[in-house]
Amino acid sequence: MRRLAAALYEVALTFWVGGLWAIGYLAAPTLFATLAHDRPLAGALAGRLFELMGWVGLACGSYLLLFSLLRFGAISFKRWNFWLILLMLLLTAVSLFGIQPLLAQIKADALPREVMESVLRNRFATWHGVSSILYLVQSVLGLLLVGSTLRGGAR
Protein backbone atom coordinates (compact mmCIF):
# COMPACT_ATOMS: atom_id res chain seq x y z
CA MET A 1 0.00 0.00 0.00
CA ARG A 2 2.90 2.33 0.76
CA ARG A 3 4.30 1.85 -2.75
CA LEU A 4 0.92 2.62 -4.29
CA ALA A 5 0.63 5.84 -2.25
CA ALA A 6 4.16 6.88 -3.30
CA ALA A 7 3.40 6.06 -6.94
CA LEU A 8 0.21 8.12 -6.75
CA TYR A 9 2.27 10.98 -5.31
CA GLU A 10 4.49 10.91 -8.38
CA VAL A 11 1.51 10.62 -10.75
CA ALA A 12 -0.28 13.54 -9.06
CA LEU A 13 2.85 15.68 -9.16
CA THR A 14 3.47 14.85 -12.83
CA PHE A 15 -0.16 15.48 -13.78
CA TRP A 16 -0.28 18.82 -11.95
CA VAL A 17 3.05 20.31 -12.96
CA GLY A 18 3.01 18.78 -16.44
CA GLY A 19 -0.51 20.10 -16.94
CA LEU A 20 0.51 23.59 -15.84
CA TRP A 21 3.27 23.66 -18.42
CA ALA A 22 1.31 21.95 -21.20
CA ILE A 23 -1.75 24.18 -20.88
CA GLY A 24 -0.02 27.46 -20.07
CA TYR A 25 2.91 27.32 -22.43
CA LEU A 26 1.76 25.02 -25.25
CA ALA A 27 -2.03 24.80 -25.54
CA ALA A 28 -3.02 28.40 -24.76
CA PRO A 29 -0.45 30.04 -27.07
CA THR A 30 -1.39 27.55 -29.80
CA LEU A 31 -5.06 28.45 -29.42
CA PHE A 32 -4.32 32.15 -29.82
CA ALA A 33 -2.02 31.54 -32.80
CA THR A 34 -4.48 29.21 -34.52
CA LEU A 35 -7.57 31.28 -33.76
CA ALA A 36 -5.97 34.68 -34.38
CA HIS A 37 -9.07 35.65 -36.35
CA ASP A 38 -11.30 34.88 -33.33
CA ARG A 39 -9.47 35.96 -30.17
CA PRO A 40 -12.63 35.85 -28.01
CA LEU A 41 -13.08 32.16 -28.86
CA ALA A 42 -9.41 31.46 -28.20
CA GLY A 43 -9.72 33.26 -24.87
CA ALA A 44 -12.84 31.33 -23.92
CA LEU A 45 -11.20 28.00 -24.73
CA ALA A 46 -7.99 28.92 -22.92
CA GLY A 47 -9.98 30.13 -19.93
CA ARG A 48 -11.82 26.81 -19.74
CA LEU A 49 -8.51 24.91 -19.92
CA PHE A 50 -7.06 27.05 -17.11
CA GLU A 51 -10.19 26.45 -15.04
CA LEU A 52 -9.91 22.68 -15.53
CA MET A 53 -6.22 22.86 -14.66
CA GLY A 54 -7.17 24.71 -11.48
CA TRP A 55 -9.41 21.84 -10.41
CA VAL A 56 -6.65 19.36 -11.25
CA GLY A 57 -4.29 21.44 -9.14
CA LEU A 58 -6.67 21.47 -6.18
CA ALA A 59 -7.10 17.70 -6.32
CA CYS A 60 -3.45 16.86 -6.90
CA GLY A 61 -2.14 19.43 -4.42
CA SER A 62 -4.51 18.18 -1.74
CA TYR A 63 -3.31 14.61 -2.28
CA LEU A 64 0.34 15.68 -2.18
CA LEU A 65 -0.18 17.50 1.13
CA LEU A 66 -2.13 14.61 2.62
CA PHE A 67 0.53 12.15 1.49
CA SER A 68 3.25 14.25 3.10
CA LEU A 69 1.36 14.62 6.36
CA LEU A 70 0.55 10.93 6.59
CA ARG A 71 4.03 9.83 5.58
CA PHE A 72 6.11 12.26 7.63
CA GLY A 73 3.70 13.58 10.26
CA ALA A 74 4.77 16.80 11.97
CA ILE A 75 8.15 16.63 10.23
CA SER A 76 6.29 17.66 7.09
CA PHE A 77 6.24 21.22 8.41
CA LYS A 78 10.05 21.24 8.35
CA ARG A 79 10.27 20.02 4.77
CA TRP A 80 10.40 22.69 2.07
CA ASN A 81 8.51 20.39 -0.35
CA PHE A 82 5.49 20.68 1.92
CA TRP A 83 5.66 24.48 1.80
CA LEU A 84 6.12 24.50 -1.99
CA ILE A 85 3.02 22.34 -2.40
CA LEU A 86 1.04 24.49 0.03
CA LEU A 87 2.07 27.70 -1.75
CA MET A 88 1.18 26.22 -5.14
CA LEU A 89 -2.16 25.07 -3.76
CA LEU A 90 -2.90 28.53 -2.34
CA LEU A 91 -2.00 30.20 -5.65
CA THR A 92 -4.28 27.74 -7.44
CA ALA A 93 -7.16 28.58 -5.10
CA VAL A 94 -6.60 32.34 -5.50
CA SER A 95 -6.64 31.98 -9.27
CA LEU A 96 -9.58 29.59 -9.44
CA PHE A 97 -11.86 31.22 -6.89
CA GLY A 98 -10.68 34.83 -7.01
CA ILE A 99 -9.11 35.98 -10.25
CA GLN A 100 -10.89 33.75 -12.80
CA PRO A 101 -14.38 34.73 -11.58
CA LEU A 102 -13.29 38.38 -11.53
CA LEU A 103 -12.12 38.15 -15.14
CA ALA A 104 -15.39 36.44 -16.12
CA GLN A 105 -17.37 39.22 -14.42
CA ILE A 106 -15.38 41.93 -16.21
CA LYS A 107 -16.10 40.17 -19.53
CA ALA A 108 -19.80 39.96 -18.68
CA ASP A 109 -19.90 43.64 -17.68
CA ALA A 110 -18.38 44.58 -21.04
CA LEU A 111 -21.19 42.97 -23.04
CA PRO A 112 -22.39 43.47 -25.72
CA ARG A 113 -18.84 44.46 -26.66
CA GLU A 114 -15.80 42.26 -26.37
CA VAL A 115 -13.90 43.18 -23.23
CA MET A 116 -10.81 44.35 -25.14
CA GLU A 117 -13.01 46.77 -27.11
CA SER A 118 -14.70 48.20 -24.02
CA VAL A 119 -13.92 50.77 -21.35
CA LEU A 120 -13.06 47.80 -19.08
CA ARG A 121 -10.07 46.89 -21.23
CA ASN A 122 -7.45 48.24 -18.79
CA ARG A 123 -9.04 46.61 -15.76
CA PHE A 124 -9.20 43.28 -17.59
CA ALA A 125 -5.60 43.61 -18.79
CA THR A 126 -4.39 44.37 -15.26
CA TRP A 127 -6.09 41.35 -13.71
CA HIS A 128 -5.06 39.15 -16.62
CA GLY A 129 -1.46 40.24 -15.97
CA VAL A 130 -1.77 39.40 -12.27
CA SER A 131 -3.16 36.00 -13.22
CA SER A 132 -0.30 35.40 -15.64
CA ILE A 133 2.31 36.26 -13.03
CA LEU A 134 0.71 33.92 -10.46
CA TYR A 135 0.63 31.17 -13.09
CA LEU A 136 4.31 31.69 -13.88
CA VAL A 137 5.17 31.53 -10.16
CA GLN A 138 3.18 28.30 -9.84
CA SER A 139 4.96 26.84 -12.86
CA VAL A 140 8.41 27.63 -11.50
CA LEU A 141 7.51 26.32 -8.04
CA GLY A 142 6.29 23.17 -9.75
CA LEU A 143 9.66 22.72 -11.46
CA LEU A 144 11.42 23.14 -8.11
CA LEU A 145 9.10 20.55 -6.61
CA VAL A 146 9.72 18.07 -9.43
CA GLY A 147 13.48 18.60 -9.15
CA SER A 148 13.34 18.02 -5.43
CA THR A 149 11.26 14.87 -5.88
CA LEU A 150 13.71 13.52 -8.46
CA ARG A 151 16.44 13.89 -5.85
CA GLY A 152 14.37 11.81 -3.41
CA GLY A 153 12.53 14.60 -1.62
CA ALA A 154 9.17 12.81 -1.35
CA ARG A 155 10.45 9.50 -0.09
N, CA and C of each residue as an Amber inpcrd file, in Angstrom:
protein
   465
   0.8290000  -1.2070000   0.0000000   0.0000000   0.0000000   0.0000000
   0.8660000   1.2620000   0.0000000   1.9970000   1.1770000   0.6980000
   2.9030000   2.3260000   0.7610000   3.4650000   2.6670000  -0.6180000
   3.7790000   1.6280000  -1.3910000   4.2960000   1.8530000  -2.7490000
   3.2450000   2.4990000  -3.6450000   2.0050000   2.0550000  -3.4930000
   0.9220000   2.6230000  -4.2850000   0.7470000   4.1060000  -3.9520000
   0.7700000   4.4380000  -2.6760000   0.6290000   5.8370000  -2.2520000
   1.7760000   6.6820000  -2.8010000   3.0000000   6.1480000  -2.7690000
   4.1590000   6.8800000  -3.3030000   4.0530000   7.0270000  -4.8180000
   3.5740000   5.9820000  -5.4850000   3.3950000   6.0590000  -6.9420000
   2.3320000   7.0920000  -7.2890000   1.2530000   7.1160000  -6.5140000
   0.2080000   8.1190000  -6.7460000   0.7270000   9.5320000  -6.5020000
   1.6310000   9.6880000  -5.5550000   2.2700000  10.9840000  -5.3110000
   2.9660000  11.4540000  -6.5890000   3.7430000  10.5540000  -7.1710000
   4.4870000  10.9130000  -8.3820000   3.5570000  11.1820000  -9.5640000
   2.4890000  10.4050000  -9.6750000   1.5110000  10.6240000 -10.7490000
   0.8260000  11.9780000 -10.5620000   0.3920000  12.2690000  -9.3360000
  -0.2830000  13.5440000  -9.0650000   0.6390000  14.7210000  -9.3450000
   1.8860000  14.6050000  -8.9170000   2.8530000  15.6760000  -9.1590000
   3.0860000  15.8710000 -10.6590000   3.2460000  14.7760000 -11.3760000
   3.4650000  14.8490000 -12.8250000   2.2580000  15.4430000 -13.5370000
   1.0710000  14.9930000 -13.1520000  -0.1610000  15.4790000 -13.7810000
  -0.3350000  16.9740000 -13.5320000  -0.0960000  17.4110000 -12.3080000
  -0.2820000  18.8230000 -11.9520000   0.7470000  19.7140000 -12.6370000
   2.0050000  19.4320000 -12.4140000   3.0520000  20.3110000 -12.9620000
   3.1240000  20.1780000 -14.4820000   3.0230000  18.9640000 -14.9830000
   3.0130000  18.7800000 -16.4400000   1.8360000  19.4840000 -17.0810000
   0.6810000  19.4110000 -16.4250000  -0.5060000  20.0950000 -16.9360000
  -0.3420000  21.6000000 -16.9420000   0.2570000  22.1390000 -15.8790000
   0.5090000  23.5860000 -15.8360000   1.3170000  24.0230000 -17.0520000
   2.3990000  23.2940000 -17.3070000   3.2720000  23.6650000 -18.4180000
   2.6180000  23.3970000 -19.7730000   1.9290000  22.2790000 -19.9110000
   1.3070000  21.9490000 -21.2040000   0.1950000  22.9300000 -21.5670000
  -0.6460000  23.2670000 -20.6020000  -1.7530000  24.1850000 -20.8810000
  -1.2420000  25.6150000 -21.0430000  -0.4360000  26.0590000 -20.0880000
  -0.0180000  27.4580000 -20.0730000   0.9630000  27.8610000 -21.1540000
   1.8290000  26.9300000 -21.5380000   2.9120000  27.3210000 -22.4330000
   2.8920000  26.6070000 -23.7800000   1.9430000  25.6740000 -23.9540000
   1.7650000  25.0250000 -25.2530000   0.3470000  25.2330000 -25.7920000
  -0.6540000  24.7700000 -25.0430000  -2.0260000  24.7990000 -25.5450000
  -2.5670000  26.2210000 -25.7080000  -2.4480000  27.0440000 -24.6740000
  -3.0150000  28.4020000 -24.7610000  -2.3700000  29.2340000 -25.8710000
  -1.0370000  29.2770000 -25.9610000  -0.4500000  30.0430000 -27.0710000
  -0.8430000  29.4840000 -28.4440000  -0.9800000  28.1610000 -28.5340000
  -1.3880000  27.5500000 -29.7960000  -2.8070000  27.9590000 -30.1590000
  -3.6880000  28.0020000 -29.1640000  -5.0600000  28.4510000 -29.4180000
  -5.0730000  29.8690000 -29.9870000  -4.3240000  30.7630000 -29.3660000
  -4.3170000  32.1550000 -29.8190000  -3.6620000  32.2980000 -31.1930000
  -2.6540000  31.4820000 -31.4720000  -2.0220000  31.5430000 -32.7950000
  -2.9360000  30.9740000 -33.8710000  -3.6060000  29.8820000 -33.5490000
  -4.4780000  29.2120000 -34.5190000  -5.7670000  29.9920000 -34.7450000
  -6.2980000  30.5600000 -33.6710000  -7.5680000  31.2850000 -33.7610000
  -7.3370000  32.8010000 -33.7200000  -6.2930000  33.2510000 -34.3740000
  -5.9670000  34.6810000 -34.3830000  -7.1220000  35.5210000 -34.9130000
  -7.9150000  34.9480000 -35.7750000  -9.0730000  35.6510000 -36.3490000
 -10.2520000  35.7200000 -35.3720000 -10.2040000  34.9070000 -34.3080000
 -11.2950000  34.8760000 -33.3330000 -10.7150000  34.8070000 -31.9140000
 -10.1190000  35.9060000 -31.4910000  -9.4720000  35.9580000 -30.1690000
 -10.4500000  35.7080000 -29.0240000 -11.6990000  36.1750000 -29.1050000
 -12.6300000  35.8500000 -28.0130000 -12.8410000  34.3410000 -27.8460000
 -12.9260000  33.6100000 -28.9490000 -13.0760000  32.1590000 -28.8640000
 -11.8150000  31.5310000 -28.2760000 -10.6640000  31.9750000 -28.7450000
  -9.4060000  31.4570000 -28.1970000  -9.3330000  31.7240000 -26.6960000
  -9.7350000  32.9180000 -26.2890000  -9.7200000  33.2620000 -24.8720000
 -10.6850000  32.4180000 -24.0580000 -11.8540000  32.1560000 -24.6220000
 -12.8380000  31.3310000 -23.9190000 -12.3330000  29.9020000 -23.7540000
 -11.7440000  29.3540000 -24.8010000 -11.2010000  27.9960000 -24.7260000
 -10.0240000  27.9260000 -23.7520000  -9.1310000  28.8960000 -23.8430000
  -7.9870000  28.9160000 -22.9230000  -8.4690000  29.0710000 -21.4820000
  -9.4370000  29.9380000 -21.2700000  -9.9830000  30.1260000 -19.9310000
 -10.5540000  28.8450000 -19.3630000 -11.2480000  28.0950000 -20.2020000
 -11.8150000  26.8120000 -19.7430000 -10.7050000  25.8230000 -19.3910000
  -9.6450000  25.7910000 -20.2130000  -8.5140000  24.9090000 -19.9190000
  -7.8400000  25.2990000 -18.6030000  -7.6670000  26.5980000 -18.3750000
  -7.0630000  27.0500000 -17.1140000  -7.9590000  26.7100000 -15.9200000
  -9.2680000  26.8180000 -16.1210000 -10.1850000  26.4460000 -15.0410000
 -10.0600000  24.9580000 -14.7150000 -10.0650000  24.1210000 -15.7460000
  -9.9080000  22.6830000 -15.5270000  -8.5790000  22.3640000 -14.8520000
  -7.5330000  23.0670000 -15.2660000  -6.2210000  22.8560000 -14.6570000
  -6.2360000  23.2880000 -13.1970000  -7.0250000  24.2960000 -12.8780000
  -7.1740000  24.7120000 -11.4840000  -7.7710000  23.6120000 -10.6330000
  -8.8030000  22.9440000 -11.1560000  -9.4140000  21.8400000 -10.4130000
  -8.4540000  20.6760000 -10.2710000  -7.6910000  20.4020000 -11.3300000
  -6.6550000  19.3630000 -11.2510000  -5.6490000  19.7310000 -10.1650000
  -5.2470000  20.9890000 -10.1440000  -4.2880000  21.4440000  -9.1360000
  -4.8120000  21.2910000  -7.7230000  -6.0820000  21.6290000  -7.5170000
  -6.6650000  21.4660000  -6.1780000  -6.6590000  20.0010000  -5.7520000
  -7.0570000  19.1230000  -6.6510000  -7.1030000  17.6980000  -6.3220000
  -5.7000000  17.1360000  -6.0860000  -4.8030000  17.3930000  -7.0170000
  -3.4450000  16.8560000  -6.8990000  -2.7080000  17.4620000  -5.7080000
  -2.8100000  18.7670000  -5.5430000  -2.1430000  19.4260000  -4.4200000
  -2.6460000  18.9250000  -3.0830000  -3.9420000  18.7060000  -2.9830000
  -4.5140000  18.1790000  -1.7370000  -3.9660000  16.7860000  -1.4450000
  -3.8770000  15.9470000  -2.4760000  -3.3100000  14.6120000  -2.2800000
  -1.8460000  14.7010000  -1.8510000  -1.0810000  15.5630000  -2.5030000
   0.3370000  15.6820000  -2.1790000   0.5400000  16.1210000  -0.7280000
  -0.2750000  17.0740000  -0.2740000  -0.1820000  17.5040000   1.1290000
  -0.5810000  16.3820000   2.0780000  -1.6690000  15.7090000   1.7800000
  -2.1320000  14.6120000   2.6250000  -1.0810000  13.5040000   2.6920000
  -0.5190000  13.1610000   1.5470000   0.5350000  12.1470000   1.4950000
   1.6860000  12.5480000   2.4100000   2.1250000  13.7770000   2.2870000
   3.2480000  14.2550000   3.0960000   2.9280000  14.1910000   4.5890000
   1.7390000  14.6330000   4.9530000   1.3580000  14.6230000   6.3650000
   1.2430000  13.2060000   6.9110000   0.6820000  12.3030000   6.1310000
   0.5450000  10.9250000   6.5940000   1.8850000  10.1930000   6.6120000
   2.7360000  10.5210000   5.6800000   4.0340000   9.8330000   5.5760000
   5.0470000  10.3470000   6.5860000   5.0730000  11.6710000   6.7940000
   6.1110000  12.2570000   7.6340000   5.5880000  12.8820000   8.9200000
   4.2800000  12.9890000   9.0580000   3.7020000  13.5820000  10.2640000
   4.1200000  15.0340000  10.4300000   4.4180000  15.4170000  11.6590000
   4.7710000  16.8050000  11.9730000   6.0700000  17.2400000  11.3030000
   6.8920000  16.2890000  10.9250000   8.1490000  16.6300000  10.2340000
   7.8620000  17.2960000   8.8900000   6.6700000  17.0350000   8.3570000
   6.2860000  17.6580000   7.0860000   6.4620000  19.1660000   7.1350000
   6.1650000  19.7660000   8.2840000   6.2380000  21.2200000   8.4070000
   7.6700000  21.7520000   8.3480000   8.6320000  20.8500000   8.4420000
  10.0460000  21.2420000   8.3480000  10.6220000  20.9600000   6.9620000
   9.8140000  20.3790000   6.1150000  10.2720000  20.0230000   4.7660000
   9.8400000  21.1080000   3.7880000  10.7480000  21.5880000   2.9750000
  10.3980000  22.6860000   2.0680000   9.4730000  22.2130000   0.9540000
   9.4660000  20.9060000   0.6380000   8.5100000  20.3860000  -0.3520000
   7.0780000  20.6530000   0.0900000   6.8230000  20.4420000   1.3750000
   5.4940000  20.6790000   1.9200000   5.0740000  22.1280000   1.6850000
   5.9810000  23.0510000   1.9360000   5.6630000  24.4780000   1.7960000
   5.5200000  24.8820000   0.3340000   6.2860000  24.2500000  -0.5520000
   6.1150000  24.5010000  -1.9890000   4.7270000  24.0540000  -2.4500000
   4.3380000  22.8580000  -2.0230000   3.0180000  22.3390000  -2.3960000
   1.9250000  23.2450000  -1.8460000   2.0530000  23.6320000  -0.5880000
   1.0450000  24.4900000   0.0320000   0.9450000  25.8280000  -0.6950000
   2.0790000  26.4210000  -1.0300000   2.0670000  27.6970000  -1.7500000
   1.4340000  27.5370000  -3.1310000   1.7840000  26.4630000  -3.8360000
   1.1760000  26.2190000  -5.1430000  -0.3300000  26.0250000  -5.0150000
  -0.7400000  25.3120000  -3.9890000  -2.1610000  25.0740000  -3.7590000
  -2.8950000  26.3770000  -3.4540000  -2.2820000  27.2320000  -2.6540000
  -2.8960000  28.5300000  -2.3420000  -3.0020000  29.4060000  -3.5930000
  -1.9620000  29.4250000  -4.4020000  -2.0010000  30.1980000  -5.6470000
  -3.0810000  29.6610000  -6.5920000  -3.2290000  28.3500000  -6.6190000
  -4.2780000  27.7410000  -7.4370000  -5.6500000  28.1970000  -6.9680000
  -5.8650000  28.1770000  -5.6530000  -7.1590000  28.5850000  -5.0990000
  -7.4400000  30.0600000  -5.3700000  -6.4270000  30.9080000  -5.2250000
  -6.6030000  32.3400000  -5.4980000  -6.9950000  32.5510000  -6.9550000
  -6.3300000  31.8430000  -7.8410000  -6.6440000  31.9820000  -9.2670000
  -8.0370000  31.4480000  -9.5900000  -8.3290000  30.2530000  -9.0990000
  -9.5830000  29.5920000  -9.4440000 -10.8020000  30.2750000  -8.8370000
 -10.6890000  30.6790000  -7.5820000 -11.8550000  31.2230000  -6.8860000
 -11.8690000  32.7460000  -6.7780000 -10.7490000  33.3870000  -7.1040000
 -10.6760000  34.8350000  -7.0130000 -10.5390000  35.5100000  -8.3680000
  -9.4350000  35.2530000  -9.0230000  -9.1140000  35.9840000 -10.2520000
  -9.9530000  35.5290000 -11.4410000 -10.1070000  34.2190000 -11.6420000
 -10.8860000  33.7540000 -12.7950000 -12.3370000  34.2350000 -12.7550000
 -13.0140000  34.1660000 -11.6040000 -14.3790000  34.7280000 -11.5770000
 -14.3950000  36.2420000 -11.8020000 -13.3750000  36.9360000 -11.3170000
 -13.2920000  38.3770000 -11.5350000 -13.1450000  38.6910000 -13.0260000
 -12.2900000  37.9500000 -13.7050000 -12.1220000  38.1470000 -15.1450000
 -13.4220000  37.8400000 -15.8930000 -14.1050000  36.7830000 -15.4890000
 -15.3920000  36.4440000 -16.1220000 -16.4140000  37.5490000 -15.9000000
 -16.4240000  38.1440000 -14.7120000 -17.3680000  39.2220000 -14.4200000
 -17.0520000  40.4670000 -15.2520000 -15.7710000  40.7740000 -15.3940000
 -15.3800000  41.9310000 -16.2100000 -15.8270000  41.7090000 -17.6580000
 -15.6440000  40.4850000 -18.1600000 -16.0970000  40.1750000 -19.5260000
 -17.6050000  40.3460000 -19.6440000 -18.3340000  39.8480000 -18.6530000
 -19.8020000  39.9610000 -18.6770000 -20.2400000  41.4180000 -18.6110000
 -19.5590000  42.2200000 -17.8030000 -19.9020000  43.6420000 -17.6850000
 -19.6310000  44.4120000 -18.9700000 -18.7330000  43.9050000 -19.7860000
 -18.3790000  44.5790000 -21.0390000 -19.4060000  44.3300000 -22.1510000
 -20.2180000  43.3050000 -21.9870000 -21.1900000  42.9750000 -23.0410000
 -22.1020000  44.1510000 -23.3420000 -22.4760000  44.3540000 -24.5680000
 -22.3930000  43.4690000 -25.7190000 -21.0590000  43.5520000 -26.4670000
 -20.1580000  44.3710000 -26.0070000 -18.8410000  44.4560000 -26.6630000
 -17.9150000  43.3900000 -26.1200000 -16.8790000  43.1040000 -26.8880000
 -15.7990000  42.2630000 -26.3720000 -15.0430000  43.0890000 -25.3490000
 -14.5260000  42.4490000 -24.3380000 -13.9000000  43.1760000 -23.2330000
 -12.7380000  44.0500000 -23.7010000 -11.9740000  43.5830000 -24.6800000
 -10.8140000  44.3540000 -25.1350000 -11.2210000  45.5330000 -26.0190000
 -12.4980000  45.6340000 -26.3400000 -13.0140000  46.7690000 -27.1130000
 -13.8890000  47.6630000 -26.2440000 -13.8250000  47.4610000 -24.9370000
 -14.6980000  48.1960000 -24.0230000 -13.8760000  49.1090000 -23.1140000
 -14.5920000  49.8850000 -22.3230000 -13.9200000  50.7670000 -21.3550000
 -13.2920000  49.9570000 -20.2180000 -13.6150000  48.6720000 -20.1260000
 -13.0640000  47.8030000 -19.0830000 -11.7590000  47.1300000 -19.5070000
 -11.2710000  47.5090000 -20.6750000 -10.0660000  46.8930000 -21.2270000
  -8.8850000  46.9420000 -20.2530000  -8.6050000  48.1130000 -19.6730000
  -7.4470000  48.2430000 -18.7870000  -7.5930000  47.4180000 -17.5130000
  -8.8020000  47.4090000 -16.9690000  -9.0410000  46.6090000 -15.7600000
  -8.8390000  45.1230000 -16.0590000  -9.3690000  44.6750000 -17.1860000
  -9.1980000  43.2770000 -17.5890000  -7.7200000  42.9640000 -17.7980000
  -7.0230000  43.8310000 -18.5050000  -5.5980000  43.6050000 -18.7860000
  -4.7830000  43.5320000 -17.5050000  -5.1110000  44.3850000 -16.5330000
  -4.3860000  44.3700000 -15.2580000  -4.5730000  43.0420000 -14.5410000
  -5.8200000  42.5970000 -14.4180000  -6.0860000  41.3450000 -13.7060000
  -5.5820000  40.1360000 -14.4830000  -5.6130000  40.2200000 -15.8050000
  -5.0560000  39.1470000 -16.6230000  -3.5490000  39.0600000 -16.3890000
  -2.8960000  40.2100000 -16.2650000  -1.4620000  40.2370000 -15.9710000
  -1.1470000  39.6400000 -14.6060000  -1.9490000  39.9830000 -13.6050000
  -1.7680000  39.4030000 -12.2700000  -1.9190000  37.8850000 -12.3490000
  -2.9340000  37.4320000 -13.0630000  -3.1640000  36.0020000 -13.2250000
  -1.9720000  35.3280000 -13.9050000  -1.4440000  35.9680000 -14.9170000
  -0.2970000  35.4050000 -15.6440000   0.9350000  35.2980000 -14.7510000
   1.1690000  36.2900000 -13.9350000   2.3150000  36.2560000 -13.0270000
   2.1520000  35.1330000 -12.0010000   0.9550000  35.0050000 -11.4270000
   0.7130000  33.9240000 -10.4630000   0.9040000  32.5580000 -11.1210000
   0.4770000  32.4360000 -12.3630000   0.6300000  31.1730000 -13.0930000
   2.1120000  30.8640000 -13.3190000   2.8760000  31.8780000 -13.6780000
   4.3080000  31.6850000 -13.8760000   4.9780000  31.2600000 -12.5690000
   4.6110000  31.8920000 -11.4730000   5.1720000  31.5260000 -10.1650000
   4.8290000  30.0730000  -9.8460000   3.5740000  29.6880000 -10.0620000
   3.1760000  28.2950000  -9.8380000   4.0130000  27.3460000 -10.6940000
   4.2080000  27.6930000 -11.9410000   4.9570000  26.8370000 -12.8610000
   6.3990000  26.6530000 -12.4050000   7.0250000  27.7150000 -11.9660000
   8.4100000  27.6310000 -11.4970000   8.4880000  26.8470000 -10.1870000
   7.5530000  27.0980000  -9.2750000   7.5110000  26.3250000  -8.0350000
   7.3200000  24.8430000  -8.3420000   6.4940000  24.5500000  -9.3310000
   6.2940000  23.1670000  -9.7460000   7.5770000  22.5210000 -10.2340000
   8.3680000  23.2560000 -11.0070000   9.6580000  22.7250000 -11.4600000
  10.5840000  22.4500000 -10.2810000  10.6000000  23.3580000  -9.3120000
  11.4180000  23.1420000  -8.1120000  10.9560000  21.8880000  -7.3690000
   9.6630000  21.7120000  -7.2850000   9.1020000  20.5480000  -6.6060000
   9.4580000  19.2530000  -7.3340000   9.3510000  19.2580000  -8.6420000
   9.7180000  18.0740000  -9.4320000  11.2000000  17.7730000  -9.2490000
  12.0400000  18.7970000  -9.3400000  13.4770000  18.5960000  -9.1520000
  13.8040000  18.0230000  -7.7850000  13.1270000  18.5140000  -6.7810000
  13.3420000  18.0160000  -5.4280000  12.8980000  16.5600000  -5.3080000
  11.7890000  16.2300000  -5.9360000  11.2640000  14.8690000  -5.8780000
  12.2050000  13.9060000  -6.6140000  12.7690000  14.3580000  -7.7180000
  13.7080000  13.5180000  -8.4630000  14.9520000  13.2040000  -7.6410000
  15.2870000  14.1080000  -6.7260000  16.4370000  13.8930000  -5.8460000
  16.0390000  13.1250000  -4.5800000  14.7900000  12.6300000  -4.5480000
  14.3740000  11.8130000  -3.4080000  13.6540000  12.5710000  -2.3250000
  13.1520000  13.7580000  -2.6330000  12.5270000  14.5960000  -1.6160000
  11.1970000  14.0950000  -1.0880000  10.4850000  13.2630000  -1.8210000
   9.1690000  12.8150000  -1.3530000   9.2420000  11.4940000  -0.6000000
  10.3600000  10.8550000  -0.6750000  10.4480000   9.5040000  -0.0860000
  10.8460000   9.5050000   1.3320000
